[in-house]
Amino acid sequence: MAIAKLKSSKSESKKLEDDTKVKATVEKILKEVEANGDSAIRQLSKKFDNFNPENFLLTESEISAAMQKVTTREMEDIKFAQKQIRNFAQEQMKSIKDIEVQTLPGVILGHKNIPVQSVGCYVPGGKFPMVASAHMSVLTASVAKVPRIIASAPPVNGKPHPAIVAAMKLGGAHEIYVLGGVQAVAAMALGTETIDPVHMLVGPGNAFVAEAKRQLFGRVGIDLFAGPTETMIIADDTVDAEMCATDLLGQAEHGYNSPACLITNSKNLATDTLNEISRILHILPTAETAAESWENYGDIIICDTHEEMLSVANEMAYEHVQVMTDRDDWYLTNMHSYGALFLGPRTNVANGDKVIGTNHTLPTKKAGRYTGGLWVGKFLKTHSYQKIVTDEAASLVGEYGSRLCVLEGFIGHAEQCNLRVRRFGGKNIPYGSSAN
C-alpha cells in the first residue's frame, strides 16, 4: 500500500501515559465511594464541581422549577428531537421478537427478551451540557420498558442544567440526580446510603467516566466503552476542503483529546483541508479546545485507492465515520468496524449527535470491531427456555444426553438424563452407565 501521513497525532506511547494516569485516578475515586458512600460523593462533588446541595436527588418541584426555565423554543426543539429518537427506537423494538419453536416432536425451545431491571444513565455536562445524551440513554431505556431509570448529570454554574433536566424528565427518568463525573457513575453502580445501585450503566463521558465504566464492568453491565469522541472523514475529490475541515473541527471541539482523521486519495484535498483548518481555527469560538485536539489527536492520511482507504478505516475503527465519495454505498457494503456511518455530503455527524433519530452513544477506541452503539436492544436481555412435553421426547433426548455426558466424564450429569430415560422411556439403565 502506498499510504502516507500528511499530519500525525501524538505517539501511542504518549497516549498510553495519559491513559495510565486516568486509570490510577479512577481507581482511587471508586475505592472512596465504595468505602464511604454518600460522604465520599459529597466530598468529591465539592472538590470537582464546587457543588454541595442538601440533596443530590431532585424533587418533583425542583424538576418543575428547572423545566420552567427552558424557553418555549428550546422545549419545542427538545420534543422534536425526542420524537425522532423515539420513533427510530420503537421501530427497532418492533424488530426484536420473542420466539418459540418445536425443534423435535415434543421438544419446545424459545427465548424471551426481558428488560434490564434498573439502569443508570450518565449525561455529560462539563465543558458542554450534552442535552442530547439524555434522549439517547433515558428515552431509549424507556422505549425498552426498563422499570427503573435513574439519570445523573453534573451541575452547570452551580445549578441543575434546565434543558438537561427537561430532557431527562420528558425521556422518562424515574430519579434525577445532580452529580457529575466518576463519583456519579460510582454512586449509581455501587450504591450509597441514599442511592440504590443499578444493574447497568449507560451513556458517554470523558476519559475518566469511560475508565470508571471499564473498571466497574462485571459488577454492573455497561452499554459500551464510549470515551472521548472520534470522527473520521473518508473523502475523495467530489467534496471540498471547507466541508472536510468544518466537519473535522466540528467534532474536535468536544474536548482536548478528541481524535479527528481525514482519509483521502486526493493529495490536493489533503493539503487544502490542512490549510482550511488553520483558517477556521482563527475564527472558531471553540478554537482553544479544537486546536489542541487537532494538534495532538489529528491525522491526515493519503492513500492511492479506495480499497486502501477502506482498509485503513476498518483498521482504525473510529466512532463516527463520514463518507463523502463517488461510491458511498460501496463503503456501506464493505465497512465492518465503526460506530456509525454518515453517508454523503448532505449528512453530518452533528445531526446524528442531536436530532436525526439514531443513537449517538457509540463505541470508541476500536470497540467498533466487536460491538455496535447504544440502541433499544442494549437494554434487553435475551433469555432462553426449554421444555419437553412428551415421554417419547424425554427418552430420546435423554439417551443422547446420557452418552454425551459420559463421553466428557460427567457421571452425575448423565444420571440426570438416565433418570428421565428410566422414568419416561421405561428403559432400565444401571446407575453410573450411559444409555446404549
Protein Blocks (a to p, Z undefined) as FASTA:
>chain_A
ZZddfbdcddfklmmmmmmmmmmmmmmmmmmmmmnmmmmmmmmmmmmnopacfblbdcfk
lmmmmmmmpcfklmmmmmmmmmmmmmmmmmmmmmpccddddfbghiacdddddddfbdcd
dddfklbccfklmmmmmmmmmmnopabdcdddddeehiacfklmmmmmmnopabdcddeh
jllmmmmmnopaklccdfbdcddddfklmmmmmmmgojaccfbdcddddddddddfkbcf
klmmmmmmmmmmmpmclccddddfbfklmmmmmmmmmmmmmmgmklmmmmmmmmmmgccd
ddfbfklmmmmmmmnopabdcdddfblmlmmmmpcbdfbdcedjkbcfklmmmmnopafb
dceehllmmpccddfklmpccddddddfbfklmmmmmmmmmmmmmmnopaklmmmmmmmm
mmmnopacdehiacZZ
